Amino acid sequence: MTNTMTQECAVAASRPIYFITETAEDIHPAYAPASGNLGQTGPGTPKKAFDARSIFFLGLLVAGSGLVSPPVALVGGIAFGFAVVHPYRIEASSLAKLLLQVSVVLLGFGIDLEQVVHAGKSGFLYTAISICCAVVLGLLLGRVFHVGGKASYLITLGTAICGGSAIAAIAPITDANEQEISVSMGTVFLLNSVGLLLFPAIGWWLHLNQNQFGLWAALAIHDTSSVVGAAAKYGPQALAIGTTVKLARALWIVPVSLITATYMSRLAKRDGSSQHQTKVKVPWFIFLFVGASVLSTYLPRFMGTYLDLNRLGKAGLTATLFLIGTSLSKQTLKAVGIKPFLQGVILWIIIGTASLAAIFKGLISI
């Protein structure tokens, strides 16, 4: 009996053990090691993570190659955000911000300075009126829908001035928490994406000329990227007007930030807390955009180089829209909630409709 058992044990020990295949992460995802998210192939590495990275880089490459239009790039980014877990959400957000600024500067090489000055003069007044009306109306809507004070303020300024850029500049000044920033960013990005796809269709339906559409896009679409993307799809003159007026609108980040910082400082002193210190961010890329326009206007002998840089800027903008699209996901929709979304939607509809009516009836023009 003993010899038989000894022989059976020896045979069993010599056989490979195929049944021990479960890893800790197979039992529960919480036990997955950090290295499992590096996209490496091999045992214990989720195949989906590797696929998401491959699709992300492929989509970014196609968007930046100029093979697809800005709206297509945005839709592709949104599809990616809803289909998979974003492997580089934070990095993509930072890259989108930098790439947008660089692209806007490069687009300046294709715009004549006279157009910048002409559109800037009228656009500054129009944007001032639009921003004042949007701020008052937005804060009132925030009260009606009982949206938190800071979230309501960020949604309002994101709609009134420059979308995500305004929120990113104002949020540190107001000491907004992560939830308030996420809600406001999510609301603005959702509507921003809709505007890029919807505005050109409305413009063609109403037979707006390029000057009219460029002005409307600059006054009513949230982010600079989507204004430029929609205007570029409509035509070169719409792109020139839309970009210039939108940048004039974006300059209001500076005075609004200073006003907000002053108010927060006084509020902190009144409450007896330490002095509220803030740092106002100046959008220097706008001045570089004007500088690029100056070069293309007064040094025309390098026009071939300017046109190449302008095309590079358009490609960079398309890639930026893909990155922005990837930031939207099911989690973003859940985080926004119905009340902040309603505040943002109604405010945006009123601003967009009022500005369109004024342009369509000839009350304002470039």
C-alpha positions as CSV (number, residue, x, y, z in Angstrom):
1,M,0.0,0.0,0.0
2,T,2.8,2.4,1.0
3,N,4.7,1.7,-2.2
4,T,1.6,2.3,-4.3
5,M,0.9,5.6,-2.7
6,T,4.5,6.7,-3.1
7,Q,4.5,5.9,-6.8
8,E,1.2,7.8,-7.3
9,C,2.6,10.9,-5.5
10,A,5.7,10.8,-7.6
11,V,3.7,10.6,-10.8
12,A,1.5,13.5,-9.7
13,A,4.5,15.7,-8.8
14,S,6.0,15.1,-12.2
15,R,2.9,16.5,-14.0
16,P,2.5,20.2,-14.7
17,I,-0.1,21.9,-12.5
18,Y,-2.6,23.4,-15.0
19,F,-5.4,24.2,-12.6
20,I,-3.7,27.1,-10.7
21,T,-4.3,29.9,-13.2
22,E,-6.2,32.5,-11.2
23,T,-4.3,35.6,-10.2
24,A,-5.4,38.0,-7.5
25,E,-6.9,40.4,-10.1
26,D,-8.9,37.6,-11.5
27,I,-10.6,37.1,-8.2
28,H,-11.3,40.8,-7.6
29,P,-10.2,43.8,-9.7
30,A,-9.2,45.7,-6.6
31,Y,-6.2,43.5,-6.2
32,A,-4.8,44.3,-9.7
33,P,-1.3,45.6,-9.5
34,A,-0.4,49.1,-10.8
35,S,1.8,47.6,-13.5
36,G,-1.2,46.0,-15.0
37,N,-2.2,49.4,-16.4
38,L,1.0,50.0,-18.3
39,G,-0.4,48.3,-21.5
40,Q,2.2,45.5,-21.4
41,T,1.2,42.2,-22.8
42,G,1.5,39.0,-20.8
43,P,-0.1,37.0,-18.0
44,G,-2.2,39.1,-15.6
45,T,-2.4,42.2,-17.9
46,P,-5.9,43.2,-19.0
47,K,-6.1,43.1,-22.7
48,K,-8.7,45.9,-22.7
49,A,-6.2,48.4,-21.2
50,F,-3.7,47.6,-24.0
51,D,-6.4,48.0,-26.7
52,A,-7.6,51.3,-25.2
53,R,-4.1,52.7,-25.5
54,S,-3.7,51.5,-29.1
55,I,-7.0,53.0,-30.1
56,F,-6.3,56.3,-28.4
57,F,-2.9,56.8,-30.1
58,L,-4.3,55.7,-33.5
59,G,-7.3,58.1,-33.2
60,L,-4.9,61.0,-32.2
61,L,-2.7,60.2,-35.1
62,V,-5.5,60.1,-37.6
63,A,-7.0,63.4,-36.2
64,G,-3.7,65.2,-36.4
65,S,-2.9,63.9,-39.9
66,G,-5.6,66.1,-41.5
67,L,-7.4,63.1,-43.0
68,V,-10.6,63.9,-41.1
69,S,-12.5,67.1,-40.4
70,P,-12.8,68.7,-36.9
71,P,-16.4,67.5,-36.3
72,V,-15.4,63.9,-37.3
73,A,-12.5,64.0,-34.9
74,L,-14.7,65.3,-32.1
75,V,-17.3,62.5,-32.7
76,G,-14.5,59.9,-32.8
77,G,-13.2,61.2,-29.5
78,I,-16.6,61.1,-27.9
79,A,-17.1,57.5,-29.2
80,F,-13.8,56.5,-27.6
81,G,-14.7,58.1,-24.3
82,F,-18.0,56.3,-24.1
83,A,-16.7,52.9,-25.3
84,V,-13.6,52.4,-23.1
85,V,-12.0,53.6,-20.0
86,H,-9.6,56.4,-20.9
87,P,-6.1,55.3,-20.2
88,Y,-4.6,58.9,-20.2
89,R,-7.4,61.1,-19.0
90,I,-5.2,63.6,-17.1
91,E,-2.5,63.7,-19.7
92,A,-5.0,64.1,-22.5
93,S,-6.5,67.1,-20.8
94,S,-3.2,68.8,-20.3
95,L,-2.1,68.1,-23.9
96,A,-5.4,69.4,-25.2
97,K,-4.9,72.7,-23.4
98,L,-1.3,73.1,-24.7
99,L,-2.1,72.0,-28.2
100,L,-5.1,74.4,-28.5
101,Q,-2.9,77.4,-27.6
102,V,-0.2,76.4,-30.0
103,S,-2.8,75.8,-32.8
104,V,-4.4,79.1,-32.3
105,V,-1.0,80.9,-32.6
106,L,-0.2,79.0,-35.8
107,L,-3.7,79.9,-37.2
108,G,-2.7,83.5,-36.8
109,F,-0.2,83.1,-39.7
110,G,-3.2,82.8,-42.1
111,I,-5.1,85.9,-40.9
112,D,-4.5,89.4,-42.1
113,L,-3.8,92.0,-39.4
114,E,-6.5,94.4,-40.7
115,Q,-9.1,91.7,-40.2
116,V,-7.9,91.2,-36.6
117,V,-8.1,94.9,-35.9
118,H,-11.4,95.4,-37.6
119,A,-13.1,92.3,-36.0
120,G,-11.4,93.0,-32.6
121,K,-12.8,96.6,-32.3
122,S,-16.4,95.5,-32.9
123,G,-16.0,92.2,-31.2
124,F,-14.7,93.7,-28.0
125,L,-18.0,95.7,-27.6
126,Y,-20.2,92.8,-28.6
127,T,-18.4,90.4,-26.2
128,A,-18.6,92.9,-23.3
129,I,-22.4,93.1,-23.7
130,S,-22.8,89.4,-24.2
131,I,-20.7,88.5,-21.1
132,C,-22.5,91.0,-18.9
133,C,-25.9,89.7,-19.9
134,A,-24.8,86.0,-19.6
135,V,-23.4,86.5,-16.1
136,V,-26.5,88.1,-14.8
137,L,-28.9,85.6,-16.4
138,G,-26.7,82.6,-15.5
139,L,-26.5,83.4,-11.8
140,L,-30.3,83.9,-11.8
141,L,-30.8,80.5,-13.4
142,G,-28.5,79.0,-10.8
143,R,-30.7,80.3,-8.0
144,V,-33.9,79.0,-9.8
145,F,-32.4,75.5,-10.1
146,H,-30.7,75.6,-6.7
147,V,-27.3,74.9,-8.1
148,G,-24.4,75.3,-5.7
149,G,-22.9,78.8,-5.6
150,K,-19.4,78.0,-6.9
151,A,-20.6,75.5,-9.5
152,S,-23.3,77.9,-10.7
153,Y,-20.6,80.7,-11.0
154,L,-18.2,78.4,-12.9
155,I,-20.9,77.2,-15.4
156,T,-22.0,80.8,-15.9
157,L,-18.5,82.1,-16.7
158,G,-17.7,79.1,-18.8
159,T,-20.7,79.9,-20.9
160,A,-20.1,83.6,-20.9
161,I,-16.4,83.8,-21.6
162,C,-14.4,80.9,-22.8
163,G,-15.6,77.5,-21.7
164,G,-13.1,75.2,-20.0
165,S,-10.3,77.9,-20.1
166,A,-12.5,80.3,-18.1
167,I,-13.4,77.6,-15.6
168,A,-9.7,76.5,-15.2
169,A,-8.7,80.2,-14.6
170,I,-11.5,81.0,-12.1
171,A,-11.8,77.7,-10.2
172,P,-8.5,78.2,-8.1
173,I,-9.6,81.8,-7.3
174,T,-12.9,80.7,-5.8
175,D,-11.4,77.6,-4.1
176,A,-13.9,75.4,-5.9
177,N,-13.6,71.7,-5.0
178,E,-13.1,68.8,-7.4
179,Q,-16.8,68.0,-7.6
180,E,-17.8,71.6,-8.5
181,I,-15.1,71.8,-11.1
182,S,-16.1,68.4,-12.6
183,V,-19.8,69.4,-12.8
184,S,-19.1,72.8,-14.5
185,M,-16.5,71.3,-16.9
186,G,-18.8,68.4,-17.8
187,T,-21.7,70.7,-18.5
188,V,-19.7,73.1,-20.7
189,F,-17.9,70.3,-22.6
190,L,-21.2,68.5,-23.4
191,L,-22.7,71.7,-24.8
192,N,-19.5,72.7,-26.5
193,S,-19.5,69.4,-28.4
194,V,-23.1,69.9,-29.5
195,G,-22.3,73.4,-30.6
196,L,-19.5,72.3,-32.9
197,L,-21.8,69.9,-34.7
198,L,-25.0,71.9,-34.7
199,F,-24.0,75.4,-35.5
200,P,-22.7,74.9,-39.1
201,A,-26.0,73.1,-40.0
202,I,-28.1,76.0,-38.6
203,G,-25.9,78.5,-40.4
204,W,-26.4,76.8,-43.7
205,W,-30.1,76.4,-43.1
206,L,-30.5,80.1,-42.4
207,H,-28.1,81.0,-45.3
208,L,-25.8,83.0,-43.1
209,N,-22.8,84.5,-44.8
210,Q,-19.4,83.8,-43.5
211,N,-19.1,87.1,-41.5
212,Q,-22.4,86.4,-39.8
213,F,-21.6,82.9,-39.0
214,G,-18.1,83.7,-37.7
215,L,-19.5,86.4,-35.4
216,W,-22.3,84.1,-34.1
217,A,-20.0,81.2,-33.4
218,A,-17.6,83.5,-31.5
219,L,-20.4,84.9,-29.3
220,A,-22.3,81.7,-28.7
221,I,-20.0,78.6,-28.7
222,H,-18.1,78.0,-25.4
223,D,-14.5,76.9,-26.1
224,T,-12.1,78.5,-28.6
225,S,-11.4,75.1,-30.1
226,S,-15.0,74.5,-31.1
227,V,-15.4,78.1,-32.3
228,V,-12.4,77.6,-34.6
229,G,-13.5,74.1,-35.6
230,A,-17.0,75.2,-36.6
231,A,-15.9,78.4,-38.3
232,A,-13.2,76.5,-40.3
233,K,-15.9,74.1,-41.6
234,Y,-18.0,77.1,-42.7
235,G,-15.3,78.9,-44.6
236,P,-12.0,80.9,-44.4
237,Q,-13.6,84.2,-43.8
238,A,-15.8,82.7,-41.0
239,L,-12.6,81.3,-39.5
240,A,-10.9,84.7,-39.5
241,I,-13.8,86.5,-37.9
242,G,-14.7,83.7,-35.5
243,T,-11.1,83.3,-34.2
244,T,-10.5,87.0,-33.8
245,V,-13.8,87.8,-32.0
246,K,-13.5,84.7,-29.9
247,L,-10.0,85.7,-28.7
248,A,-11.4,89.2,-27.9
249,R,-14.0,87.4,-25.8
250,A,-11.3,85.2,-24.1
251,L,-9.4,88.3,-23.0
252,W,-12.2,89.0,-20.6
253,I,-10.8,86.2,-18.5
254,V,-8.3,88.7,-17.0
255,P,-10.6,91.4,-15.7
256,V,-13.2,88.9,-14.5
257,S,-10.5,87.0,-12.7
258,L,-9.3,90.2,-11.0
259,I,-12.8,91.1,-10.0
260,T,-13.4,87.6,-8.6
261,A,-10.1,87.7,-6.7
262,T,-11.0,91.0,-5.2
263,Y,-14.4,89.8,-4.1
264,M,-13.0,86.5,-2.6
265,S,-10.3,88.5,-0.7
266,R,-12.9,90.8,0.8
267,L,-15.1,87.9,1.7
268,A,-12.2,86.1,3.4
269,K,-11.4,89.3,5.5
270,R,-15.0,89.7,6.5
271,D,-15.2,86.1,7.7
272,G,-12.0,86.6,9.7
273,S,-10.0,84.0,7.7
274,S,-6.5,84.5,6.4
275,Q,-6.0,86.8,3.4
276,H,-7.1,85.2,0.2
277,Q,-4.2,85.1,-2.2
278,T,-4.7,84.3,-5.9
279,K,-2.7,84.3,-9.1
280,V,-4.5,85.6,-12.2
281,K,-3.5,83.7,-15.4
282,V,-2.9,85.9,-18.4
283,P,-3.8,84.2,-21.8
284,W,-0.5,85.1,-23.4
285,F,-1.2,82.9,-26.5
286,I,-3.7,85.5,-27.7
287,F,-0.9,88.1,-28.0
288,L,1.3,85.5,-29.8
289,F,-1.7,85.0,-32.2
290,V,-1.6,88.8,-33.0
291,G,2.1,88.6,-33.4
292,A,1.8,85.8,-36.0
293,S,-0.8,87.9,-37.8
294,V,1.6,90.9,-37.9
295,L,4.4,88.7,-39.4
296,S,2.1,87.3,-42.1
297,T,0.9,90.8,-43.0
298,Y,4.1,92.8,-43.1
299,L,6.6,90.1,-44.1
300,P,4.8,88.5,-47.1
301,R,8.0,87.0,-48.6
302,F,7.8,84.1,-46.2
303,M,4.2,83.4,-47.2
304,G,4.9,79.8,-48.1
305,T,6.2,79.1,-44.6
306,Y,3.2,80.9,-43.1
307,L,0.8,78.8,-45.1
308,D,2.5,75.6,-43.9
309,L,2.3,76.8,-40.3
310,N,-1.3,77.7,-40.8
311,R,-2.1,74.2,-42.1
312,L,-0.2,72.7,-39.1
313,G,-2.4,74.8,-36.8
314,K,-5.5,73.4,-38.4
315,A,-4.2,69.8,-38.0
316,G,-3.4,70.6,-34.3
317,L,-6.8,72.0,-33.8
318,T,-8.4,68.8,-35.2
319,A,-6.3,66.7,-32.8
320,T,-7.3,69.0,-29.9
321,L,-11.0,68.3,-30.7
322,F,-10.3,64.6,-30.6
323,L,-8.7,64.9,-27.2
324,I,-11.6,67.0,-25.9
325,G,-14.0,64.4,-27.1
326,T,-12.3,61.6,-25.2
327,S,-12.9,63.5,-22.0
328,L,-16.6,62.9,-22.2
329,S,-17.9,59.6,-20.8
330,K,-20.8,58.0,-19.0
331,Q,-19.2,59.0,-15.7
332,T,-19.2,62.6,-16.9
333,L,-22.9,62.5,-17.6
334,K,-23.6,61.0,-14.2
335,A,-21.4,63.6,-12.4
336,V,-23.1,66.6,-14.1
337,G,-26.6,65.9,-12.8
338,I,-29.8,67.4,-14.1
339,K,-29.9,70.7,-12.4
340,P,-26.5,72.1,-13.4
341,F,-27.1,70.7,-16.9
342,L,-30.4,72.5,-17.1
343,Q,-28.8,75.8,-16.0
344,G,-26.1,75.5,-18.7
345,V,-28.5,74.4,-21.4
346,I,-31.1,77.2,-20.9
347,L,-28.4,79.8,-20.5
348,W,-26.7,78.7,-23.7
349,I,-30.0,78.5,-25.7
350,I,-30.9,82.1,-24.6
351,I,-27.4,83.5,-25.4
352,G,-27.2,81.6,-28.7
353,T,-30.7,82.5,-29.8
354,A,-30.4,86.2,-28.9
355,S,-27.1,86.7,-30.6
356,L,-28.3,84.8,-33.7
357,A,-31.4,87.0,-33.9
358,A,-29.4,90.2,-33.5
359,I,-27.0,89.1,-36.3
360,F,-29.8,87.8,-38.6
361,K,-31.7,91.1,-38.3
362,G,-28.6,93.2,-38.8
363,L,-28.5,94.7,-35.4
364,I,-24.8,93.7,-34.9
365,S,-22.3,92.9,-37.7
366,I,-18.6,92.8,-38.5
